[in-house]
């Protein structure tokens, strides 16, 4: 990939943040004229190096929004330990902080146990009136 100059890099980050190429161009290049910003940003978006960098940044943003398995377990563990607090409004209008409920803590423990395969699910099947089939290998 071609290295971008600092203004092009700023254009890419501004574009990812705002979604507006004209606005990103104005901020990155210091242009105030709307027509210039529109035309120049359009040209810049056709640059293969800019396109490649925008794809990289979009993937990076998407990855940051997705919780990893580790993060999920850490958050569930915090709920299970009742380290997570929620704001509750009392009937008199006063707001207080209280730890997550016991029910939420138990549910978090159940989910953690499932994630770590601590539960064994057994199913018993009763077959009535079905003849067993024997398969013989004649080879």
Beta strands, then each sheet from edge to edge (+ up, - down):
strand 1: 85-89
strand 2: 95-99
sheet 1: 1+ 2-
end
